Amino acid sequence: MDIFQAARYFDIQNFDYFDFTSRAWVSSAFKGQLKKTDTFTEIWNRPTRKRLLTCAPDQEPQSPVIRVPESGETFMVGASHKDVFDGYYRFIAGLHKIKGQAIVRRRAPAGPSNDPGYAVETVVVDTFGDNELRSADENQDREIEHYGSYFLFLPINTSLNRDDSVEIDGVRYFVLESYADSGLMCARATTQPDDRINVLYVSLGAETYDTTTQQSSRTPTTYQVTGRVKPLNSKLSNDENILATQISFLIRKSWIGVDPKIDDKMTIGSKTSRVTNVAQNSLRDEWYITLEN
């Protein structure tokens, strides 16, 4: 018996694949078999999303997204392996069912390094995706806003970073961490919106003395900056008055055109605060700025 012919005997199912270059489906691109990964009837979300693709070596899909034309079901092609027996005779891949369109957006300054400006949101890629609820707040009766935690699944060719946002079927998710798993691009995400805000940072120049007015002054330079407000850790001080008037502001070093320093100013909304402390994280790629009202 020819094992190569026997293995492909039941490869009668046609599959389309999505060409990301032309942004179009290629009809009847290859033949193979679509199988269930589990033999029992699924009652949980994850097994209902999983399928198995088997096909001959010359029918290997040329895209990480495929479709069954008869049912309209679309799948992301995940981890795969090649079966060999005196030669490569079978391609096998895990499939993950797609929920809908996924739009990946990213915020970053668009200006020069010495004055990057506010972070601007751009569309990174328009692709496909799926989501799964990971957990929800069990104390929702004591919270005004409720945000769930989710797993996101996208094709492996998707560019996805921490702090990106992914919109799937009209719902936006904020990416906490991205990672590759099982041949897919995955993420831990939340429905809590991106909390980075736009502020005005005023950097004071070197002190100069005006002999005419007999007064010293420092020339201010204003920068448009995007960063994140964080509450000051209560362990830093036991003085409740200090805690009530201080906040911490986090800025990526590449997102501000000047090194922050003490006595600079920052305007958040309608309130202007003075910089009282400046530090960097261990990677030296983010500023930790303490502000006092």
N, C-alpha and C positions, 0 to 999 in steps of 0.2 A: 504494500500500500504506500502511495506517495503521500507522506505526511503534510507536505506543502499544499497539495490539492485538497486533501481531506480537511485541513484547517480552514480553508477559505470556501468550502462548499456552501455554507449557509450565509455567506456574505452577500445578501440580496437587498439590504437596506441602503437607500441612497441618503447622503448627507450633503448639506450645503456648508460652506464656511464663509466667514466674514473677512473680507480683504480690507485691512486697516489703511492701506495706501489709497485705494480708490473709494473707500467708504461705501462699499457695496457688497451684497451677497453674491457669491459664486455658486450657481445652482448645480446640483448633482456632481459635486466635485470629487467625491470618492464613495466607495461602498464599504460596508462593514456590518457589525452587529452591535445593537444597543441592548445591554443587559442590566438587570438589577444587581446592586452590590450585596443586598441581603435577600434571602429567600422568603422571609416572613413579611406580613403586611405591616408597613411602617405606621407607627402612631406618634412618633416624635419628629420634630422639625428636621433635624440634621439628616436622618436616613432618607427622608422624602426628597432631599436635594441631591442625593448621590446616585450616580449611575456608572456603568462600566462600558467602555468602548473597546472593541477588538476588531482588528482588520489586518489585511496582508501588508507586508513591508512597503509595497509600491503604492499603497493607498493611505499612507500616513498623512493625517491632516496638516495642511500648511498654514494653519491659523490657530490661535488659542481659543477661538470662539466658533462653535459649529451649531447647526440647526437641523432638526428633523422636519423635512418639508411637509409631510402628511399631518403631523400634529401641531407644528409651529413651535414646539419646545426648543429652547435655546440653552446651550451648555457651555461652560468654560472648561477647556481641556486642562486637567491637572497633571499630577505626577504620572510618569509613564515608564515602562520598561520593555525590553525586547526579549522575547522568548527565542532561544536557540536550540537546535538539535541538528547537528551536522550542517549548521548554517542558520541564518536569521530568517525565521519563518512566520513570526507573529508579533504585531504591535499591540500593546495593551495599555490603556490609559484610564485614569479615574476622571469622571466628569462631575461638575457641580452645576446644578440648575440655576439659571439666571432669573432674577426677579424682574429686572427692568433696566432702563438706561441709567448710567452712572456718569455724572459730570464732576471731574476733579478740579478744584480751584485752589489757587495758592496766592498768599499775600507776601509781597516783597517790595522794598523801595525801588524806584526806577531811576533815581537821580545819580549823579557822580558820587564817588566815595567821600569827598569832602563835604557833601551836602545831599545825602540820599533822599531826603524828603519823606513824606508819609508813605506807608506801605500801600501798594496798589494791588487790587485783586485781579488776577488773570485766570483764564481757563487753561488748564494744563492739557487735559485730554477729555474727549467725549467717548465713553466706552460703555461697558456693561457691568452689572454688579448684583450682589445679593447681600442681605443682612440677616443677622440672628441676634435676638435679645439675649444678653449675657446675664444681666442682673438689673434690678430696680430698687429704688430706695424703699426700705421696709418701714420707715418712719414718715411716710408721706403726710400723715395727719398733722405733723408739726412743721411742715415745710410749705412755703408759699409756692415755690417753683419745683417741679419734679422733672428730673432728667434721667433717662435710662442709659445703661452701658450696653454697647453692642459689639459684635464681631462683624467686620465687613470683609467681603470676598470679591476680588476683581481679577481680570486676566493677568497672567504673569508679566506681560509686556507693559503694564501700567506703571507710570512714574508716580510714586506716592511717598510723601514725607510726613514726618510729625508736623502738626499744626496746619496741615492741609484740611480742606473741607470737601466732603463727598456728598453730592445730592443724588439720592436714589428714589425714583418715583415721587419727586417733589418734596422729600424730607431731607434736611441737611444734617450731616453728621460731622463732628469735629474730631479729627484724628489725634489720638493721644500717643499712639505708637504704631509704626508700620513694620511689617516683617513678611518674609516669604515662607510659605508652609504648604506642603502637599502639592507643589507645582502651581500655586496661586499666589497672588499678592494680597496679603491680608492686613487687617488693622484692628486695633482696639480703639473704639470711638465712643463718643457721647453725643446726645442731642443737645447738650448745653452749648449755646452759641460761643463763637470766638470772643474772648473777653479782652483782647488787645484794643487799646484806644489810641486816638491821636491827641498829642499834647504839643505845647510850644516850650522848647527848652532855650533858655537865655544864658549864653556863656559870657561871662564877664572877662574882658581883656586885662592886661597888666595895668596897674595903677599909675596914673600920670598926674603931674602937678601943674596947675595953671597959675603962673606967676601974676597974671592980671587979676584974677578973682581970688587968688591965694586959697584955692580949694583943689583937692585931689578928686579924681574921678576914674571910672573904669568903663571903657567903651563896650556896650552890650552887642552881641550878635545873636540873632534869633534863628533857631533851627526847628523845622517841622519833624517831629519824631513819633514813631509808633512803638508802644510798649505795653507792659502789663502791670497793673496795680496789684500789690499783694499786701495783706494786713501785716503789720509788724508783729513778729513773734513775741508773745508776752514774756518769754524767758529772758529777753534782752534787758528788761528793767522791771523793778517792782513799783515804780512810781506811776500810779494810774493817770496822773496829769500828763506825763510825757507820752504814755501810750495813746492817750486820746487825741494828741495833736501831731502824731507822727505816722507816716505811711512809708511803704517801701515800693519802689518803682524799678522794674526790670527792663533793660534795653539790650538787645543784641549789639555787640560792638560794631558790626558792619552796618548797623541801621542808624548810626548817628555820626555826624561828620566832625566831632570834636571829643576830646577826652573830658568827661565830667569832672568837676572839682567843687570843693566846699565853697559856699556862698553864691554859687550860681542859682538861677531861678528856674522854676518850672510852673507853667500855667495849665491846670487841669480843669476844663470847663471854665468857670468864672473865678476860680480861686487860684492865687499865685502862692507858691511855697518856696522856701529856701532850702538848698541842699546842705545837709549837716554831716553827711558821711557818704563816702564812695568806696566800693569794694568790687572785686571781680570774683567770678566763680572759679572752680579748680581748673577748668579748661581754658580760662582766660578769654572766653569768647562772649561773655555777657557781663554787663554792668549791673551791680546792685546799688541803687541810689536810695538813701534815706532822706525823706523830706519832712520839714517841720513847718506847720502852718503859722 
